[in-house]
């Protein structure tokens, strides 16, 4: 039994799905690009390597702020930047407690915003893709029933069946874009939330040691 040429090539599927398929294809490329960029960024920042926090706290307890700052400067992790800021502002006697807390919050917020860049776009794509797929399906069904009506009394079930599977292509493609995009968004956002919690914990630990010295 011969297969429909539409199933033999990706181009055939895109053509059968109509212009909505092209929009979904563009969104899939954007989503993939965002995911790869964020993976590279998170890998470069070594977000999963958090052993330096305990090492820095121990170093601060034993050797003091200066040695700890030198060690933190070699770490690309965002938490290291917050710990550096905490040490510098806490040892600066010209700053009040309010000024110190404001600066620590400012640096922490800047680091979090940097990690969150483009994640909102990924969430938008994940939410928008199924709706676009549904729109393409509705438009395809309208087209299929218009063909059926134009056929008059000579109704061929193949006309309706062909129109329906063509219409459903956009829904399937929309879900295929949305599911991995949404999964990636939650995984990446979870990493950001972990960093946020680590920043708070590390700051409290550093301030605790400094206050006891």
C-alpha positions in Angstrom: 0.0 0.0 0.0 1.4 3.4 -1.0 1.9 6.0 1.6 0.8 9.6 1.2 3.8 11.7 0.0 2.9 14.1 2.8 4.2 11.6 5.3 7.4 11.0 3.5 9.0 14.5 3.9 8.9 17.2 6.5 8.3 19.7 3.8 5.2 17.8 2.8 3.9 17.9 6.3 4.6 21.7 6.6 2.8 22.3 3.3 -0.2 20.2 4.3 -0.5 22.0 7.7 -0.6 25.5 6.1 0.9 28.8 7.2 0.3 28.0 10.9 2.9 25.2 10.6 5.5 27.7 9.5 4.8 29.9 12.5 5.1 26.9 14.8 8.3 25.9 13.1 9.7 29.4 13.7 8.7 29.2 17.4 10.3 25.8 17.7 13.6 27.2 16.4 13.4 30.1 18.8 12.6 27.8 21.7 15.5 25.5 20.9 17.8 28.5 20.6 16.8 29.8 24.0 17.2 26.4 25.6 20.7 26.0 24.2 21.8 29.5 25.2 20.5 28.9 28.8 22.2 25.5 29.0 25.5 27.1 27.9 25.1 30.0 30.3 24.2 27.8 33.3 27.1 25.4 32.4 29.5 28.3 32.2 28.4 29.7 35.5 28.7 26.2 37.1 25.3 26.4 38.7 25.5 22.7 39.8 28.9 23.2 41.5 28.0 24.6 44.9 30.8 23.1 47.0 32.6 26.4 47.0 30.0 27.8 49.4 31.0 25.6 52.3 34.7 26.0 51.3 34.3 29.8 51.4 32.5 29.8 54.7 35.2 27.6 56.2 37.9 29.8 54.7 36.2 32.9 56.1 36.0 31.4 59.6 39.7 30.3 59.6 41.5 33.0 57.5 39.3 36.0 57.3 37.7 38.1 54.6 40.7 38.9 52.4 41.7 35.4 51.7 38.0 34.4 51.1 37.5 37.3 48.6 40.5 36.0 46.6 39.0 32.5 46.5 35.5 33.8 45.5 36.9 35.9 42.7 38.0 32.7 40.9 34.4 31.3 41.0 32.0 32.2 38.2 28.9 31.2 40.2 26.3 34.0 40.9 26.3 33.1 44.6 30.0 33.9 44.7 29.2 37.5 43.5 26.7 37.9 46.3 29.1 36.5 48.9 31.8 38.9 47.6 29.4 41.8 48.0 28.4 40.7 51.5 32.0 40.6 52.6 33.0 43.9 51.0 30.0 45.8 52.3 30.2 44.3 55.7 33.8 45.3 56.2 33.2 48.8 54.9 32.6 50.8 58.1 31.4 53.8 56.1 28.2 51.9 55.1 25.2 51.6 57.3 23.4 48.3 57.7 20.6 49.6 55.4 23.1 50.5 52.7 24.8 47.1 53.1 21.5 45.2 52.7 20.5 47.4 49.8 23.7 46.7 47.9 23.5 42.9 48.6 19.9 42.9 47.3 20.9 44.9 44.2 23.7 42.5 43.3 21.6 39.4 44.0 18.7 40.8 41.9 21.0 41.6 39.0 22.4 38.1 39.0 19.0 36.5 39.2 17.7 38.7 36.3 20.7 37.6 34.2 19.8 34.0 34.8 16.1 34.6 34.0 16.9 36.3 30.7 14.8 34.8 27.9 13.0 32.3 30.2 9.8 34.3 29.9 10.0 34.0 26.1 10.3 30.2 26.5 7.2 30.2 28.7 5.3 32.3 26.2 6.2 29.9 23.4 5.1 26.9 25.5 1.7 28.5 26.2 1.2 29.9 22.7 2.1 26.9 20.6 -1.0 24.7 21.5 -3.3 27.6 20.8 -1.7 28.2 17.4 -2.0 24.5 16.7 -5.7 24.6 17.6 -6.2 27.6 15.4 -4.6 25.7 12.5 -6.8 22.7 13.1 -10.0 24.9 13.2 -8.9 26.6 9.9 -8.1 23.2 8.4 -11.5 21.8 9.4 -13.3 24.8 7.9 -11.3 24.1 4.7 -12.2 20.4 4.7 -15.9 21.0 5.2 -15.8 23.7 2.4 -14.4 21.0 0.1 -17.1 18.6 1.2 -19.8 21.2 0.5 -18.4 22.0 -2.9 -18.5 18.3 -3.8 -22.3 18.4 -3.6 -24.0 15.1 -3.8 -20.8 13.3 -5.0 -19.4 13.0 -1.5 -16.1 11.2 -1.2 -15.2 10.2 2.4 -11.6 10.5 1.4 -12.0 14.2 0.9 -13.2 14.6 4.5 -10.7 12.2 6.0 -7.8 13.8 4.2 -8.9 17.3 5.3 -9.2 16.2 8.9 -5.7 14.6 9.2 -4.3 17.6 7.5 -6.0 19.9 10.0 -4.9 17.8 13.0 -1.2 18.2 11.9 -1.1 21.7 13.4 -2.4 20.5 16.8 0.1 17.7 16.9 3.0 20.0 15.9 1.8 22.7 18.4 1.9 20.1 21.2 5.3 18.8 20.0 6.7 22.4 20.4 4.9 23.2 23.6 5.7 20.1 25.7 9.5 20.2 25.5 9.5 24.0 25.8 7.4 23.9 28.9 9.5 21.1 30.5 12.7 23.0 29.7 11.2 26.2 31.2 10.3 24.5 34.5 13.7 22.8 34.7 15.6 26.0 34.0 13.4 28.1 36.3 14.0 25.5 39.1 17.7 26.0 38.7 17.2 29.8 39.1 15.1 29.3 42.2 17.8 27.0 43.7 20.4 29.8 43.1 18.0 32.3 44.8 17.8 30.1 47.9 21.5 29.5 47.9 22.2 33.3 47.8 20.0 33.8 50.8 21.6 31.0 52.8 25.1 32.0 51.9 24.5 35.6 52.9 23.1 34.6 56.3 26.1 32.3 56.9 28.6 35.0 55.9 27.0 37.6 58.1 26.8 35.2 61.0 30.5 34.6 60.9 31.4 38.3 60.5 29.2 39.3 63.4 30.9 36.7 65.7 34.4 37.9 64.8 
